[in-house]
Amino acid sequence: MDKIWVEMLKAWDNKPMGEKVELDAATGKQWVEAGLAKAVETDPVSETIKEFEKSLQARDEKLVHELSISIAKSEVKCPAIPKSHDEDKPGEGFWTCVGITGSANSTPDAKQKAHNILIEKHNAGIPKGFLEQSVGTAGGFLVPVKYINELERIEGYDSVAFPDRVRIIPCEGRVVNKPALDQTITPSGATGLSAFFGGVSVTWVAEGVAPGTYTQPAFKQLTWTVQKAIAVTQVTNEMLAMSPISVEGEVGKDLRGAMITDYDYNVFQGAGTGQLPFNGIINNNASIKVLRQTNGAVSLLDIANMWAKLAPKSRKRACWFINPSVWAQLPMLGSTGGAAAHFVWLGNSATGQPQPYLFGLPVIDTECLPSLGNIGDVVLADLTAYIVALNKNIVVDASPHYAFPSDLTTYRMTTLAMGMPQLTAPVQLLGGGTVSPFVQLDTQTS
């Protein structure tokens, strides 16, 4: 129902003359037409409230002003209150600023200015003798330091070659010899001579006729001369006794992990001479190098050419080994190749983790290969054709006697081994071309 406000012109219905009352629209209209009241546009209650608010504001501002003067004249010490109510400029006293920031009539700019003045006065008046935890003598010694009894580390790459994928043969002495079929001969189509069978030839003759010549496979001897790898570290006995972390366990873990990584590195990049007895895949003559199409990149054609050079039986056991920087190239293989893209499969496991495969073989990344664009950044290898002669597996020993006068415990990691591919050269095919259990990506043609 609509309402209107009227001012009584006569006393009526217990309403004294001059009083402002609120009536429903119909009654108010009748009273106005009868000359009992006149309509008013302003809400008298709102006007009263506004007048009351103005009165309170004026009173507050007066009280703040007087209080600021009183505090400035007193000896009250407060770091946020200036020494005089107006400081150097009128209107910058502490309580004046408080009043401005709390006043409904203050503009936003005035409130912000007053707020900044309060912050400035407060910071300037902070006493210098407070206690804080960042300074030991000022109270920091009272705050305990939390120590977490766990060594933080980022785990590296898992082993990709040693000891699970390479073939290990025992070596009781320093040198071990092993006979092997010589598969490096030059095949001949005229006599059925195949390098895979050591050069055995087949002769076709008439019934009852003996072959003109006899044939036999060729053999050779492979030799591994093991060499020692060693790493030594020392720890004070005080650290061993006092550290809540198992120092011995962490040292042993680091020594073993470093040695396994070194094994992997030498399987791929060992020089085969001097202090690096391993003859690595990348530096070995048995490895076939495939020229890449574009420098600094890996293409689907590169992968297909490498696959074509892999020995046939190795296609059941080989893996793609890559430097981690090559990962950015793999998802793009075949993205513009149309139907050829189905050779690259990046599936997902039940947990949502990518399961990368190229031509049906797993892709494994390792830090033991050169970075993208260098020879060997991608290696396709059947590591069962790589043989490691192992005289002594990785052993970590500890001795308190070696550095006894210095009160140190010495930890020593040792191993005796040597590795090389089973082949010394790629296998030449009867129909032309070569294959090998080891294929690597080379640089660009030009």
C-alpha positions in Angstrom: 0.0 0.0 0.0 1.3 3.4 -1.0 2.2 5.8 1.9 2.5 9.6 2.0 3.7 12.1 4.7 1.5 15.0 5.7 1.8 17.9 8.2 -1.3 18.4 10.4 -2.9 21.9 10.0 -5.5 21.1 12.7 -5.7 18.8 15.6 -7.5 15.7 14.4 -7.7 12.0 15.4 -5.4 12.5 18.3 -2.8 14.1 16.0 -1.7 17.6 17.3 -1.4 20.5 14.9 2.1 20.8 13.2 3.0 17.1 13.7 4.2 15.2 10.6 2.7 11.8 10.2 2.8 9.0 7.7 -0.6 7.9 6.3 -1.8 5.5 3.6 -2.3 7.4 0.3 -6.1 7.3 0.3 -6.5 8.6 3.9 -3.8 11.2 3.4 -5.5 12.5 0.2 -8.8 12.8 2.1 -7.3 14.8 5.0 -5.5 17.1 2.6 -8.7 17.7 0.6 -10.6 18.4 3.9 -8.0 21.0 4.9 -6.9 19.0 7.9 -3.3 18.5 6.7 -0.9 19.4 3.9 1.4 17.0 2.0 5.1 17.2 2.6 7.8 15.8 0.3 10.7 15.3 2.8 10.9 12.3 5.1 11.0 13.9 8.6 12.7 10.8 10.1 15.5 10.9 7.6 16.0 14.6 8.1 16.2 14.0 11.8 18.8 11.3 11.4 20.9 13.4 9.1 20.8 16.3 11.5 21.7 13.9 14.4 24.7 12.6 12.3 25.9 16.1 11.6 25.7 16.9 15.3 27.7 13.8 16.2 30.3 14.5 13.6 30.8 18.0 14.7 31.0 16.8 18.3 33.6 14.1 17.4 35.7 16.5 15.4 35.7 18.9 18.3 36.6 16.2 20.8 39.4 14.9 18.5 40.8 18.4 18.2 40.8 19.0 21.9 42.2 15.5 22.7 45.0 16.0 20.2 46.0 19.3 22.0 45.8 17.7 25.4 47.9 14.7 24.4 50.5 16.9 22.7 50.9 19.0 26.0 51.1 15.9 28.2 54.0 13.6 28.8 52.3 10.5 27.3 54.8 8.5 25.3 53.4 6.8 22.2 55.6 6.1 19.1 52.7 6.8 16.8 51.7 10.2 18.3 53.6 13.3 17.2 55.1 15.7 19.8 52.7 18.5 18.9 49.2 18.1 17.5 50.0 20.0 14.3 53.6 18.8 14.0 55.0 21.2 11.4 51.9 21.5 9.3 48.3 22.1 10.4 46.0 19.1 10.2 48.8 16.5 10.5 48.4 15.7 14.2 47.8 12.1 15.2 44.2 12.4 16.4 43.3 14.8 13.6 44.4 12.1 11.1 42.5 9.5 13.1 39.4 11.6 12.8 39.8 12.2 9.1 40.3 8.4 8.4 37.1 7.6 10.4 34.9 10.4 9.1 32.1 9.7 6.7 32.5 13.2 5.3 36.2 12.8 4.4 37.0 12.4 0.8 39.0 9.2 -0.3 42.1 11.4 -1.1 41.9 13.0 2.4 41.6 9.6 4.0 44.5 8.2 2.1 46.7 11.2 3.0 45.8 10.9 6.7 46.5 7.2 6.6 50.0 7.7 5.0 50.8 10.3 7.7 49.8 7.9 10.5 52.1 5.1 9.0 55.0 7.6 8.6 54.7 8.8 12.2 54.4 5.3 13.5 57.5 4.0 11.7 59.5 7.1 12.7 58.6 6.6 16.4 59.3 2.9 16.8 61.7 2.4 19.6 65.0 0.7 18.7 65.2 -1.6 21.7 62.5 -4.0 20.8 62.9 -7.8 20.9 63.0 -9.8 17.6 63.7 -13.4 16.7 66.0 -12.6 13.8 68.7 -11.3 16.2 70.0 -13.9 18.7 70.9 -11.4 21.4 67.6 -9.5 21.0 65.5 -12.7 21.7 66.3 -14.9 18.8 67.9 -17.4 21.1 64.5 -18.0 22.8 63.0 -19.4 19.5 63.9 -23.0 18.9 65.2 -24.2 15.5 63.4 -27.1 13.8 65.6 -29.9 12.4 64.2 -32.4 10.0 65.9 -35.7 10.3 65.8 -36.5 6.6 68.3 -35.8 3.8 66.7 -33.9 0.9 67.8 -35.1 -2.6 66.5 -35.1 -6.2 66.7 -38.6 -7.6 68.6 -39.1 -10.9 67.9 -41.4 -13.8 67.5 -45.1 -13.3 70.2 -47.4 -14.8 69.5 -48.1 -18.4 72.3 -50.5 -19.3 74.2 -52.0 -16.3 73.4 -54.5 -14.9 70.0 -55.5 -16.2 70.2 -55.0 -20.0 73.8 -55.8 -20.9 75.1 -59.4 -20.9 77.5 -60.1 -18.0 80.1 -62.8 -18.1 82.2 -63.8 -15.0 85.9 -63.1 -15.1 88.0 -64.8 -12.4 91.3 -63.2 -13.4 92.4 -60.1 -15.1 91.8 -61.4 -18.7 89.0 -63.4 -20.0 88.8 -64.9 -23.6 85.7 -66.0 -25.3 85.4 -67.7 -28.8 82.9 -66.1 -31.2 81.7 -66.8 -34.7 83.3 -64.4 -37.1 80.5 -62.5 -38.8 82.6 -59.8 -40.3 83.3 -61.7 -43.6 82.3 -60.4 -47.0 79.3 -62.3 -48.3 79.0 -63.8 -51.8 75.8 -64.4 -53.6 77.5 -66.8 -56.1 78.2 -69.3 -53.4 75.5 -68.6 -50.9 78.0 -67.1 -48.5 76.2 -65.4 -45.6 78.0 -63.4 -42.9 75.5 -64.4 -40.3 76.7 -68.0 -40.5 80.4 -67.3 -40.5 81.0 -67.7 -44.2 79.7 -71.2 -44.8 79.2 -71.7 -48.5 76.7 -73.9 -50.3 77.5 -75.8 -53.6 74.9 -77.3 -56.0 76.0 -80.5 -57.7 74.6 -83.4 -59.6 73.5 -86.6 -57.9 76.5 -88.6 -56.7 79.0 -85.9 -57.3 81.2 -84.7 -54.5 81.6 -80.9 -53.9 84.7 -79.5 -55.5 85.6 -77.7 -52.3 84.9 -78.0 -48.6 83.6 -75.2 -46.4 83.7 -74.3 -42.7 82.6 -71.4 -40.6 85.2 -68.8 -39.5 85.9 -68.1 -35.8 87.6 -65.5 -33.8 88.5 -64.8 -30.2 87.2 -62.0 -28.1 89.3 -60.7 -25.2 88.3 -58.6 -22.2 91.0 -57.1 -19.9 89.3 -55.9 -16.7 90.4 -52.7 -15.0 89.6 -51.3 -11.6 87.4 -48.3 -10.9 87.6 -46.7 -7.4 86.1 -43.9 -5.4 87.1 -42.9 -1.9 85.7 -40.5 0.7 86.4 -39.8 4.3 84.1 -38.8 7.2 84.9 -37.6 10.7 84.0 -40.1 13.4 82.3 -37.2 15.2 79.9 -36.8 12.3 79.2 -40.5 12.2 78.4 -40.5 15.9 76.4 -37.2 16.2 74.5 -36.9 13.0 70.9 -38.1 13.3 71.0 -39.0 9.6 72.7 -42.3 8.7 75.8 -40.8 7.1 77.2 -44.2 6.3 74.0 -45.2 4.4 73.9 -41.9 2.4 77.6 -42.2 1.5 77.2 -45.8 0.3 74.1 -44.8 -1.7 76.0 -42.0 -3.5 79.0 -44.1 -4.2 77.0 -47.0 -5.7 74.7 -44.6 -7.7 77.7 -42.8 -9.1 79.4 -46.1 -10.2 76.3 -47.5 -11.9 75.9 -44.2 -13.8 79.5 -44.5 -14.8 78.9 -48.0 -16.0 76.0 -46.7 -18.2 78.1 -43.8 -19.5 81.0 -46.2 -20.5 78.6 -48.7 -22.2 77.6 -45.9 -24.5 80.6 -43.5 -24.6 83.6 -45.4 -23.3 86.8 -44.7 -25.3 88.2 -48.2 -25.0 91.7 -47.0 -24.2 93.7 -45.8 -21.2 91.7 -45.2 -18.1 88.4 -46.0 -19.9 88.6 -49.7 -20.7 85.0 -49.9 -21.9 84.6 -49.8 -25.6 81.4 -47.8 -25.9 78.7 -48.2 -28.5 79.0 -44.7 -29.9 82.8 -45.0 -30.5 82.7 -48.6 -31.7 83.2 -49.8 -35.3 80.3 -52.2 -34.9 77.8 -49.3 -34.6 76.1 -48.0 -37.8 75.8 -44.2 -38.0 72.7 -42.8 -39.8 73.0 -39.3 -41.2 70.1 -37.1 -39.9 68.0 -35.0 -42.3 68.2 -31.7 -40.3 70.9 -30.6 -37.9 69.7 -30.2 -34.3 66.5 -32.1 -35.0 65.1 -35.7 -35.1 62.7 -36.5 -37.9 60.5 -39.5 -38.6 62.7 -40.4 -41.6 65.7 -40.4 -39.3 64.0 -42.9 -37.0 62.9 -45.1 -40.0 66.4 -45.1 -41.4 67.8 -46.2 -38.1 65.2 -49.0 -37.8 66.2 -50.2 -41.3 69.8 -50.7 -40.1 68.9 -52.7 -37.0 69.8 -56.4 -37.1 66.6 -58.5 -37.7 66.7 -60.6 -34.4 67.5 -57.4 -32.4 64.1 -55.9 -33.3 62.6 -58.1 -30.6 65.0 -56.9 -27.8 66.3 -53.4 -28.8 65.3 -50.1 -27.1 65.6 -46.5 -28.2 68.0 -44.6 -25.9 67.8 -40.9 -26.0 69.3 -37.8 -24.3 66.4 -36.1 -22.3 66.7 -33.0 -24.6 65.4 -35.2 -27.5 62.0 -35.6 -25.7 60.8 -32.4 -27.2 61.2 -33.8 -30.7 59.4 -37.1 -30.3 55.8 -36.1 -29.8 56.1 -34.1 -33.1 57.3 -37.0 -35.2 54.9 -37.6 -38.0 52.7 -34.6 -37.0 52.9 -33.4 -40.6 53.6 -36.8 -42.1 50.0 -38.0 -42.8 49.6 -41.7 -42.6 53.2 -42.3 -41.5 52.4 -40.8 -38.1 51.0 -44.1 -36.8 54.5 -45.5 -36.5 54.9 -43.2 -33.5 52.8 -44.2 -30.6 52.6 -42.3 -27.3 50.1 -44.3 -25.3 48.9 -43.9 -21.7 49.0 -46.3 -18.9 46.2 -46.9 -16.5 47.7 -44.2 -14.2 47.8 -41.7 -17.1 51.6 -41.8 -17.5 52.9 -41.7 -21.1 54.2 -45.0 -22.4 56.4 -43.9 -25.3 57.2 -46.4 -28.1 58.8 -45.9 -31.5 58.1 -48.7 -34.0 56.9 -50.9 -31.1 60.1 -50.5 -29.0 60.4 -48.6 -25.7 62.0 -45.2 -25.6 64.3 -44.7 -22.6 66.0 -41.4 -21.7 69.4 -41.2 -20.0 71.9 -38.5 -19.2 74.7 -40.7 -20.5 74.1 -39.8 -24.1 75.1 -36.5 -25.8 72.6 -33.7 -26.1 70.3 -33.0 -29.0 72.1 -32.5 -32.3 75.3 -34.3 -31.4 76.3 -37.7 -32.7 74.7 -40.4 -30.6 71.9 -38.3 -29.1 69.6 -41.2 -30.3 70.8 -44.8 -30.1 68.9 -47.8 -31.1 70.6 -50.8 -29.4 70.1 -54.4 -28.5 72.3 -54.4 -25.3 72.3 -58.2 -25.1 75.0 -57.9 -27.8 77.1 -55.8 -25.5 79.1 -57.9 -23.1 80.6 -56.8 -19.7 83.3 -59.0 -18.2 82.9 -58.6 -14.4 85.6 -59.7 -12.0 84.3 -57.8 -9.0 80.9 -56.2 -8.6 80.4 -52.9 -6.9 81.6 -53.1 -3.3 81.7 -50.4 -0.7 84.0 -51.0 2.2 84.7 -48.9 5.3 87.9 -48.7 7.4 88.6 -46.8 10.7 92.3 -47.7 10.4 93.5 -46.0 7.2 93.2 -42.5 8.7 93.3 -43.5 12.4 95.5 -40.7 13.6 93.1 -38.2 12.1 90.1 -40.0 13.7 88.5 -40.5 10.2 86.6 -43.4 8.7 87.4 -44.0 5.1 84.8 -45.3 2.6 86.0 -47.0 -0.6 84.0 -48.2 -3.6 85.7 -50.6 -6.0 84.7 -52.7 -9.0 86.7 -54.6 -11.7 85.2 -54.8 -15.2 85.5 -54.2 -18.9 82.9 -54.0 -21.6 82.7 -54.1 -25.4 80.2 -55.1 -28.2 80.1 -58.7 -29.3 80.8 -57.5 -32.9 83.8 -55.6 -34.2 82.0 -54.4 -37.4 78.5 -54.3 -38.8 77.2 -57.4 -40.5 77.2 -57.2 -44.3 74.1 -58.5 -46.0 74.2 -61.0 -48.8 72.0 -58.7 -51.0 74.0 -55.5 -50.1 74.0 -53.1 -47.2 74.8 -53.6 -43.5 72.9 -54.2 -40.3 74.0 -54.2 -36.6 72.6 -54.5 -33.1 73.8 -50.9 -32.6 72.6 -48.0 -34.6 73.1 -44.3 -33.8 72.0 -41.0 -35.2 74.8 -39.0 -36.8 75.0 -35.3 -37.7 73.5 -33.9 -41.0 75.0 -34.8 -44.4 76.3 -31.3 -45.0 
